[in-house]
Amino acid sequence: MAMLTVRNLPDDMHRALRVRAAQHGHSTETGVREILADACSPR
């Protein structure tokens, strides 16, 4: 599997991603992966 590094992510965005993931019972990494999968899935 590929790995992706995102640099210069604003602190408030990182915090929001962490909170969103926690609300869904996921790690930040899993939450971001789900957001990316949703954004890239065909509509």
Contacts in CASP RR format, 6 or more apart in sequence:
PFRMAT RR
TARGET T0000
AUTHOR 0000-0000-0000
METHOD contacts of the structure
MODEL  1
MAMLTVRNLPDDMHRALRVRAAQHGHSTETGVREILADACSPR
14 28 0 8 1.000
17 28 0 8 1.000
17 31 0 8 1.000
17 32 0 8 1.000
17 35 0 8 1.000
18 28 0 8 1.000
20 31 0 8 1.000
21 27 0 8 1.000
21 28 0 8 1.000
21 30 0 8 1.000
21 31 0 8 1.000
21 32 0 8 1.000
24 31 0 8 1.000
24 34 0 8 1.000
26 34 0 8 1.000
END
